[in-house]
């Protein structure tokens, strides 16, 4: 798929290769098997084959139980619309039912009994799959879960960023926007570097510099 770029836009082709290597191939914050577990849930939710990542998952020692966990997470993410509808439309009828918390609790129950799947792995896979699935409500829920579970913000950022490749840049942009608002509103307790990010002005792209 790089042929047209190489023929007509060589500088873009060069940047494409660097971007792919940096985003997908280089080791950053996620451990190798942890990263491939995140990829597995993301690809399943996105409906993308991703044979390279399936092989890496197996090469790094991924188990059938972990595969099942990724399937469960992808299915849980795909069902987010039901809970979002209830939260946005039925809260006045059922004020004592917290739809977002019910959604988070259901996701955790799906994977709580599976050997070799840590809470942090599940949180990161949920966040990545929601980013790729383009659900702002789901990203909000997954971010709250990550923070309440003590997941590293650097790992959270990496898990979100891998969705750029199979699902496009806009999904990452939208997820980052949700994260930004959660920090600015005080709904999550961000670390100093992420608070500094949230304090930066003009992050919506509306200001054009000439």
Backbone as JSON, one array per atom type, in Angstrom:
{
  "sequence": "XXXXXXXXXXXXXXXXXXXXXXXXXXXXXXXXXXXXXXXXXXXXXXXXXXXXXXXXXXXXXXXXXXXXXXXXXXXXXXXXXXXXXXXXXXXXXXXXXXXXXXXXXXXXXXXXXXXXXXXXXXXXXXXXXXXXXXXXXXXXXXXXXXXXXXXXXXXXXXXXXXXXXXXXXXXXXXXXXXXXXXXXXXXXXXXXXXXXXXXXXXXXXXXXXX",
  "N": [[0.81, -1.21, 0.0], [2.16, 1.09, 0.16], [3.13, 1.85, -2.24], [1.87, 3.86, -4.05], [2.42, 6.2, -2.58], [5.22, 6.15, -2.48], [5.79, 6.48, -5.18], [4.6, 8.93, -5.91], [4.68, 10.65, -3.73], [7.26, 10.84, -2.22], [8.47, 11.88, 0.14], [6.4, 11.71, 1.96], [6.08, 8.95, 2.04], [8.5, 8.23, 3.23], [8.15, 9.37, 5.76], [5.97, 7.88, 6.58], [7.01, 5.31, 6.96], [8.77, 5.77, 9.08], [6.97, 6.61, 11.03], [5.38, 4.29, 11.35], [7.3, 2.47, 12.32], [8.03, 3.69, 14.73], [5.6, 3.9, 16.14], [4.48, 1.29, 16.14], [6.44, -0.8, 16.16], [8.67, -0.23, 17.86], [9.73, -0.72, 21.24], [8.13, 0.65, 24.04], [6.38, 1.75, 26.61], [4.61, -0.31, 27.28], [4.84, -3.74, 28.15], [6.08, -6.49, 26.12], [4.23, -8.82, 25.75], [2.0, -7.8, 27.03], [1.45, -5.58, 25.41], [0.76, -6.88, 23.0], [-1.52, -8.22, 23.81], [-3.22, -6.06, 24.23], [-3.31, -5.14, 21.58], [-4.62, -7.36, 20.45], [-7.25, -7.3, 21.53], [-8.03, -4.8, 20.54], [-7.85, -5.15, 17.7], [-9.74, -7.16, 17.35], [-12.1, -5.82, 18.11], [-12.08, -3.84, 16.14], [-12.38, -5.29, 13.85], [-10.26, -6.1, 12.25], [-7.71, -7.96, 10.59], [-4.83, -8.27, 11.21], [-2.55, -10.08, 11.21], [0.19, -10.06, 11.73], [0.37, -9.14, 14.37], [-1.06, -11.1, 15.69], [0.67, -13.25, 15.41], [2.87, -12.25, 16.85], [1.73, -12.11, 19.39], [1.43, -14.84, 20.0], [4.1, -15.65, 19.77], [5.21, -14.36, 21.95], [4.28, -15.81, 24.02], [1.53, -15.86, 24.49], [-1.62, -17.05, 25.73], [-4.39, -19.4, 25.37], [-6.4, -18.76, 27.16], [-5.93, -16.05, 27.6], [-6.5, -15.14, 25.05], [-9.24, -15.64, 24.98], [-10.02, -13.81, 26.93], [-9.42, -11.39, 25.63], [-11.29, -11.54, 23.56], [-13.65, -11.39, 25.06], [-13.41, -8.83, 26.13], [-13.43, -7.26, 23.79], [-16.04, -7.78, 22.9], [-17.5, -6.72, 25.05], [-16.81, -4.02, 24.83], [-17.97, -3.48, 22.35], [-20.64, -3.46, 23.06], [-21.2, -1.03, 24.23], [-23.02, 0.97, 23.57], [-25.57, 0.39, 24.58], [-25.45, 0.87, 27.35], [-24.68, 3.53, 27.32], [-26.93, 4.72, 26.16], [-28.83, 4.2, 28.18], [-27.71, 5.7, 30.25], [-27.86, 8.33, 29.25], [-30.55, 8.71, 28.71], [-32.31, 7.46, 30.49], [-31.79, 8.05, 33.09], [-33.32, 9.67, 34.82], [-35.48, 8.07, 35.33], [-34.4, 5.92, 36.66], [-32.8, 6.78, 39.02], [-31.06, 5.84, 41.0], [-29.42, 4.05, 39.84], [-26.31, 3.78, 38.55], [-25.29, 4.02, 35.46], [-22.82, 4.13, 34.15], [-21.02, 3.12, 36.07], [-22.14, 0.61, 36.36], [-21.59, -0.43, 33.87], [-18.76, -0.49, 33.86], [-18.37, -2.28, 36.01], [-19.49, -4.59, 34.92], [-17.72, -5.15, 32.83], [-15.37, -5.73, 34.23], [-16.13, -8.03, 35.63], [-16.29, -9.86, 33.58], [-13.69, -10.65, 33.04], [-12.5, -11.31, 35.39], [-12.03, -13.84, 36.37], [-10.1, -15.08, 34.87], [-7.12, -16.69, 34.22], [-3.84, -15.32, 34.11], [-4.45, -12.84, 33.15], [-4.17, -9.69, 33.99], [-5.54, -7.05, 36.08], [-4.67, -4.55, 35.2], [-3.88, -5.07, 32.55], [-6.4, -5.68, 31.46], [-7.73, -3.22, 31.8], [-6.21, -1.54, 30.13], [-6.54, -2.76, 27.63], [-9.29, -2.41, 27.33], [-9.41, 0.38, 27.2], [-7.93, 0.91, 24.85], [-9.45, -0.48, 22.91], [-11.88, 0.89, 23.1], [-11.04, 3.38, 22.24], [-10.37, 2.83, 19.55], [-12.91, 2.04, 18.78], [-14.29, 4.37, 18.73], [-15.95, 5.52, 20.68], [-16.81, 8.02, 22.7], [-18.04, 8.1, 25.19], [-17.47, 5.55, 26.08], [-14.65, 5.67, 26.15], [-14.34, 7.59, 28.15], [-15.36, 6.12, 30.33], [-13.5, 4.0, 30.43], [-11.12, 5.38, 30.95], [-11.64, 6.43, 33.5], [-11.76, 4.02, 34.89], [-9.13, 3.1, 34.52], [-7.64, 5.04, 35.94], [-8.71, 4.72, 38.55], [-7.81, 2.22, 39.07], [-5.13, 2.46, 39.21], [-3.45, 2.46, 36.96], [-0.62, 3.07, 34.92], [-0.14, 6.28, 33.51], [1.44, 6.69, 31.27], [1.38, 4.19, 30.04], [-1.34, 4.12, 29.5], [-1.55, 6.15, 27.59], [-0.01, 5.05, 25.53], [-1.5, 2.73, 24.94], [-3.85, 3.87, 23.96], [-2.79, 5.13, 21.72], [-2.03, 3.12, 19.9], [-4.3, 2.54, 18.51], [-4.38, 4.33, 16.47], [-3.25, 3.21, 14.17], [-4.82, 0.93, 13.05], [-7.33, 2.15, 13.07], [-7.41, 4.87, 12.51], [-6.54, 8.42, 12.64], [-8.42, 10.19, 13.74], [-9.85, 8.87, 15.72], [-8.06, 8.65, 17.82], [-7.6, 11.35, 18.32], [-10.15, 12.15, 19.23], [-10.38, 10.58, 21.53], [-8.28, 11.59, 23.07], [-9.25, 14.12, 23.49], [-11.4, 13.61, 25.21], [-9.97, 12.68, 27.43], [-8.51, 14.97, 28.06], [-10.57, 16.71, 28.9], [-11.49, 15.35, 31.16], [-9.3, 15.63, 32.88], [-9.1, 18.43, 33.09], [-11.53, 19.04, 34.28], [-11.25, 17.92, 36.71], [-12.1, 15.36, 37.23], [-10.49, 13.17, 37.12], [-7.4, 12.33, 38.72], [-4.69, 13.59, 37.62], [-1.18, 13.17, 36.83], [1.7, 15.37, 37.22], [3.01, 15.87, 34.62], [0.86, 15.32, 32.86], [-1.07, 17.06, 33.75], [0.19, 19.41, 33.01], [0.06, 19.16, 30.25], [-2.75, 19.38, 29.97], [-3.08, 22.01, 30.68], [-2.19, 23.48, 28.57], [-2.99, 25.92, 26.1], [-5.42, 26.33, 23.37], [-5.91, 23.78, 22.07], [-7.67, 22.62, 20.35], [-7.36, 22.86, 17.68], [-8.44, 25.06, 16.4], [-7.11, 27.41, 16.17], [-5.18, 28.97, 13.86], [-1.92, 29.29, 12.72], [-0.06, 31.56, 10.87]],
  "CA": [[0.0, 0.0, 0.0], [3.03, 2.26, 0.18], [3.57, 2.13, -3.6], [1.48, 5.17, -4.58], [3.15, 7.26, -1.87], [6.62, 6.13, -2.91], [5.87, 6.96, -6.55], [4.15, 10.31, -6.08], [4.92, 11.46, -2.52], [8.35, 10.12, -1.54], [8.71, 12.36, 1.5], [5.33, 11.14, 2.77], [6.42, 7.54, 2.2], [9.57, 8.14, 4.23], [7.53, 9.64, 7.06], [5.08, 6.75, 6.88], [7.83, 4.21, 7.49], [9.27, 6.18, 10.4], [5.82, 6.62, 11.93], [5.01, 2.91, 11.64], [8.34, 1.87, 13.15], [7.99, 4.28, 16.07], [4.32, 3.62, 16.79], [4.1, -0.12, 16.23], [7.52, -1.76, 16.34], [9.6, 0.08, 18.95], [9.24, -0.93, 22.59], [8.01, 1.9, 24.79], [5.98, 1.56, 28.0], [3.95, -1.6, 27.43], [5.65, -4.94, 27.99], [5.76, -7.12, 24.83], [2.98, -9.59, 25.73], [0.96, -6.85, 27.42], [1.12, -4.8, 24.22], [0.06, -7.7, 22.02], [-2.86, -8.45, 24.34], [-3.96, -4.84, 23.9], [-3.55, -5.2, 20.14], [-5.59, -8.4, 20.14], [-8.59, -6.78, 21.83], [-8.28, -3.7, 19.61], [-8.09, -5.68, 16.36], [-11.02, -7.88, 17.38], [-13.16, -4.81, 18.11], [-12.05, -3.1, 14.88], [-12.62, -6.18, 12.72], [-9.06, -6.1, 11.4], [-7.02, -9.24, 10.71], [-3.64, -8.04, 12.03], [-1.85, -11.35, 11.38], [1.5, -9.8, 12.33], [0.21, -9.04, 15.82], [-1.47, -12.41, 16.2], [1.9, -14.04, 15.51], [3.65, -11.73, 17.96], [1.07, -12.53, 20.62], [1.79, -16.24, 20.25], [5.55, -15.73, 19.97], [5.54, -13.86, 23.29], [3.74, -16.73, 25.02], [0.11, -15.67, 24.74], [-2.34, -18.29, 25.99], [-5.79, -19.47, 24.93], [-7.23, -18.04, 28.14], [-5.77, -14.62, 27.32], [-7.26, -14.89, 23.82], [-10.66, -15.56, 25.37], [-10.2, -12.54, 27.62], [-9.45, -10.33, 24.62], [-12.6, -11.63, 22.89], [-14.67, -10.88, 25.98], [-13.26, -7.37, 26.22], [-13.9, -6.67, 22.53], [-17.49, -7.84, 22.9], [-17.97, -5.75, 26.05], [-16.65, -2.69, 24.23], [-18.96, -3.33, 21.28], [-21.96, -3.25, 23.64], [-21.23, 0.2, 25.03], [-24.16, 1.82, 23.22], [-26.71, 0.1, 25.44], [-25.26, 1.58, 28.62], [-24.68, 4.97, 27.04], [-28.33, 5.09, 25.99], [-29.48, 4.22, 29.5], [-27.16, 6.82, 31.02], [-28.29, 9.62, 28.7], [-32.0, 8.83, 28.52], [-33.15, 6.82, 31.52], [-31.31, 8.35, 34.45], [-34.4, 10.22, 35.64], [-36.38, 6.98, 35.72], [-33.66, 5.03, 37.56], [-31.73, 7.67, 39.52], [-30.12, 5.15, 41.89], [-28.58, 3.15, 39.03], [-25.23, 4.47, 37.85], [-25.08, 3.22, 34.26], [-21.39, 4.04, 33.85], [-20.41, 2.19, 37.01], [-22.64, -0.72, 36.02], [-20.85, -0.86, 32.68], [-17.41, -0.82, 34.3], [-18.44, -3.5, 36.82], [-19.76, -5.73, 34.04], [-16.48, -5.45, 32.12], [-14.42, -6.36, 35.15], [-16.59, -9.38, 35.94], [-16.03, -10.72, 32.43], [-12.3, -11.12, 32.97], [-11.96, -11.43, 36.75], [-11.7, -15.23, 36.71], [-9.25, -15.64, 33.82], [-5.72, -16.77, 34.62], [-2.87, -14.67, 33.24], [-4.98, -11.55, 32.68], [-4.17, -8.79, 35.14], [-6.48, -5.93, 36.03], [-4.12, -3.47, 34.37], [-4.0, -5.5, 31.16], [-7.8, -5.53, 31.06], [-8.03, -1.79, 31.7], [-5.53, -1.0, 28.95], [-7.2, -3.3, 26.44], [-10.58, -1.74, 27.25], [-9.18, 1.76, 26.76], [-7.52, 0.89, 23.46], [-10.57, -0.9, 22.07], [-12.86, 1.99, 23.07], [-10.47, 4.42, 21.38], [-10.59, 2.38, 18.18], [-14.34, 1.96, 18.53], [-14.79, 5.75, 18.56], [-16.99, 5.84, 21.65], [-16.31, 8.95, 23.71], [-18.59, 7.65, 26.48], [-16.69, 4.39, 26.46], [-13.3, 6.13, 26.52], [-14.51, 8.2, 29.47], [-15.51, 5.04, 31.31], [-12.24, 3.26, 30.52], [-10.14, 6.24, 31.61], [-11.96, 6.44, 34.93], [-11.36, 2.72, 35.41], [-7.66, 3.06, 34.55], [-7.16, 5.86, 37.06], [-9.11, 4.13, 39.83], [-7.06, 0.97, 39.22], [-3.71, 2.77, 39.35], [-2.71, 2.17, 35.73], [0.33, 4.11, 34.5], [-0.63, 7.16, 32.45], [2.24, 6.46, 30.06], [0.82, 3.0, 29.39], [-2.65, 4.49, 28.99], [-1.33, 6.91, 26.36], [0.44, 4.13, 24.48], [-2.63, 1.87, 24.57], [-4.71, 4.68, 23.1], [-2.11, 5.52, 20.47], [-1.95, 2.05, 18.92], [-5.52, 2.56, 17.7], [-4.14, 5.17, 15.29], [-2.88, 2.46, 12.97], [-5.93, 0.25, 12.37], [-8.63, 2.83, 13.16], [-7.33, 6.24, 12.03], [-6.1, 9.46, 13.56], [-9.51, 10.89, 14.41], [-10.27, 8.17, 16.95], [-7.12, 9.04, 18.87], [-7.89, 12.76, 18.62], [-11.37, 12.22, 20.03], [-10.11, 10.0, 22.85], [-7.44, 12.55, 23.79], [-10.15, 15.21, 23.88], [-12.12, 13.13, 26.4], [-8.99, 12.66, 28.52], [-8.23, 16.36, 28.38], [-11.69, 17.25, 29.66], [-11.52, 14.71, 32.47], [-8.26, 16.24, 33.69], [-9.44, 19.84, 33.35], [-12.69, 19.12, 35.17], [-10.9, 17.34, 38.0], [-12.74, 14.06, 37.42], [-9.4, 12.23, 37.37], [-6.25, 12.99, 39.35], [-3.57, 13.39, 36.7], [0.17, 13.5, 37.28], [2.15, 16.7, 36.81], [3.17, 16.03, 33.17], [-0.42, 15.32, 32.17], [-1.71, 18.33, 34.09], [0.84, 20.42, 32.17], [-0.58, 19.02, 28.93], [-4.11, 19.9, 30.03], [-3.04, 23.46, 30.84], [-1.81, 24.14, 27.31], [-4.16, 26.5, 25.43], [-5.63, 26.17, 21.93], [-5.64, 22.39, 21.67], [-8.75, 22.08, 19.52], [-7.05, 23.05, 16.27], [-9.17, 26.18, 15.83], [-6.21, 28.54, 15.98], [-4.29, 28.73, 12.73], [-0.79, 30.18, 12.71], [0.44, 31.84, 9.51]],
  "C": [[0.84, 1.26, 0.0], [3.45, 2.68, -1.23], [3.17, 3.49, -4.14], [2.21, 6.32, -3.89], [4.6, 7.32, -2.33], [6.78, 6.71, -4.3], [5.59, 8.45, -6.67], [4.52, 11.23, -4.93], [6.05, 10.82, -1.71], [8.61, 10.6, -0.11], [7.64, 11.84, 2.46], [5.61, 9.66, 3.04], [7.5, 7.34, 3.25], [9.01, 8.36, 5.63], [6.64, 8.51, 7.52], [5.86, 5.62, 7.52], [8.35, 4.53, 8.89], [8.14, 6.12, 11.43], [5.43, 5.2, 12.32], [6.02, 2.27, 12.58], [8.23, 2.38, 14.58], [6.73, 3.87, 16.82], [4.14, 2.13, 17.1], [5.25, -1.03, 16.67], [8.4, -1.49, 17.56], [8.95, -0.17, 20.31], [9.24, 0.39, 23.35], [7.64, 1.58, 26.24], [5.32, 0.2, 28.26], [4.96, -2.73, 27.28], [5.2, -5.7, 26.73], [4.44, -7.89, 24.81], [1.8, -8.71, 26.12], [0.49, -6.06, 26.2], [0.33, -5.63, 23.21], [-1.32, -8.12, 22.5], [-3.76, -7.26, 24.05], [-4.31, -4.82, 22.42], [-4.65, -6.21, 19.8], [-7.02, -7.92, 20.39], [-8.98, -5.68, 20.86], [-8.65, -4.22, 18.22], [-9.41, -6.43, 16.29], [-12.18, -6.9, 17.34], [-13.23, -4.11, 16.76], [-12.38, -3.97, 13.68], [-11.48, -6.21, 11.73], [-8.26, -7.38, 11.66], [-5.76, -9.14, 11.57], [-2.8, -9.28, 12.27], [-0.48, -11.18, 12.04], [1.4, -9.78, 13.86], [-0.29, -10.34, 16.44], [-0.24, -13.3, 16.38], [2.75, -13.58, 16.69], [3.05, -12.13, 19.3], [1.46, -13.96, 20.98], [3.28, -16.39, 20.52], [5.97, -15.3, 21.37], [4.9, -14.71, 24.39], [2.28, -16.54, 25.35], [-0.63, -16.98, 24.84], [-3.77, -18.23, 25.45], [-6.7, -18.72, 25.89], [-7.13, -16.54, 27.92], [-6.49, -14.23, 26.03], [-8.73, -14.74, 24.16], [-10.95, -14.24, 26.09], [-10.29, -11.38, 26.64], [-10.78, -10.34, 23.87], [-13.69, -11.05, 23.78], [-14.62, -9.36, 26.06], [-13.78, -6.7, 24.96], [-15.43, -6.69, 22.45], [-18.12, -6.87, 23.88], [-17.89, -4.34, 25.49], [-17.71, -2.46, 23.16], [-20.36, -3.05, 21.82], [-22.14, -1.95, 24.39], [-22.48, 1.04, 24.77], [-25.37, 1.62, 24.11], [-26.62, 0.88, 26.75], [-25.26, 3.09, 28.42], [-26.12, 5.47, 26.87], [-29.04, 5.21, 27.33], [-29.01, 5.41, 30.33], [-27.75, 8.15, 30.56], [-29.8, 9.81, 28.71], [-32.85, 8.33, 29.68], [-32.75, 7.17, 32.94], [-32.43, 8.87, 35.35], [-35.38, 9.15, 36.1], [-35.72, 6.05, 36.75], [-32.49, 5.79, 38.19], [-30.71, 6.98, 40.41], [-29.2, 4.19, 41.15], [-27.57, 3.99, 38.26], [-24.84, 3.63, 36.64], [-23.6, 3.07, 33.94], [-20.69, 3.06, 34.78], [-20.86, 0.77, 36.74], [-21.9, -1.29, 34.82], [-19.44, -1.29, 33.05], [-17.41, -2.13, 35.09], [-18.65, -4.73, 35.95], [-18.49, -6.14, 33.28], [-15.48, -6.17, 32.99], [-14.83, -7.79, 35.49], [-16.29, -10.35, 34.8], [-14.65, -11.35, 32.46], [-11.7, -11.42, 34.34], [-11.49, -12.84, 37.08], [-10.73, -15.87, 35.72], [-7.77, -15.55, 34.2], [-4.81, -16.07, 33.6], [-3.33, -13.36, 32.66], [-5.08, -10.62, 33.88], [-5.22, -7.7, 34.97], [-5.96, -4.84, 35.11], [-4.17, -3.83, 32.89], [-5.43, -5.28, 30.66], [-8.16, -4.07, 30.86], [-7.45, -1.2, 30.42], [-6.18, -1.49, 27.66], [-8.56, -2.64, 26.24], [-10.43, -0.32, 26.71], [-8.81, 1.8, 25.28], [-8.68, 0.54, 22.53], [-11.65, 0.17, 22.0], [-12.34, 3.14, 22.2], [-10.7, 4.06, 19.91], [-12.06, 2.32, 17.81], [-15.04, 3.3, 18.45], [-15.98, 6.07, 19.48], [-16.41, 6.75, 22.72], [-16.81, 8.56, 25.1], [-17.79, 6.46, 26.98], [-15.27, 4.75, 26.87], [-13.33, 6.76, 27.9], [-14.56, 7.12, 30.55], [-14.19, 4.3, 31.53], [-11.16, 4.08, 31.2], [-10.39, 6.3, 33.12], [-11.52, 5.13, 35.57], [-9.85, 2.62, 35.53], [-7.12, 3.84, 35.74], [-7.5, 5.22, 38.41], [-8.35, 2.84, 40.12], [-5.56, 1.19, 39.31], [-2.87, 2.43, 38.13], [-1.8, 3.35, 35.39], [-0.25, 4.95, 33.37], [0.16, 6.97, 31.15], [1.74, 5.24, 29.31], [-0.55, 3.3, 28.8], [-2.5, 5.23, 27.65], [-0.89, 6.0, 25.22], [-0.7, 3.23, 24.01], [-3.62, 2.6, 23.67], [-4.08, 4.9, 21.74], [-2.07, 4.39, 19.45], [-3.19, 1.98, 18.04], [-5.38, 3.45, 16.47], [-3.96, 4.34, 14.03], [-4.07, 1.77, 12.32], [-7.21, 1.08, 12.25], [-8.59, 4.31, 12.75], [-7.04, 7.27, 13.1], [-7.24, 10.1, 14.35], [-9.95, 10.2, 15.7], [-9.35, 8.52, 18.1], [-7.35, 10.49, 19.28], [-9.09, 12.88, 19.54], [-11.15, 11.68, 21.44], [-9.26, 10.94, 23.7], [-8.27, 13.73, 24.28], [-10.94, 14.85, 25.14], [-11.19, 13.17, 27.61], [-8.69, 14.07, 29.0], [-9.33, 16.95, 29.26], [-11.78, 16.63, 31.05], [-10.47, 15.32, 33.41], [-8.65, 17.66, 34.07], [-10.6, 19.98, 34.33], [-12.42, 18.53, 36.54], [-11.53, 15.99, 38.26], [-11.73, 12.93, 37.58], [-8.23, 13.01, 37.93], [-5.0, 12.68, 38.52], [-2.25, 13.75, 37.36], [0.59, 14.86, 36.73], [2.35, 16.83, 35.3], [1.85, 16.09, 32.42], [-1.26, 16.54, 32.53], [-1.13, 19.46, 33.23], [0.27, 20.36, 30.75], [-1.96, 19.66, 28.94], [-4.14, 21.42, 30.13], [-2.66, 24.2, 29.56], [-3.06, 24.69, 26.61], [-4.27, 26.05, 23.97], [-5.29, 24.77, 21.44], [-6.7, 21.81, 20.76], [-8.51, 22.28, 18.03], [-7.73, 24.23, 15.61], [-8.3, 27.4, 15.57], [-5.2, 28.18, 14.89], [-3.17, 29.74, 12.74], [-0.27, 30.34, 11.27], [1.92, 32.23, 9.57]]
}
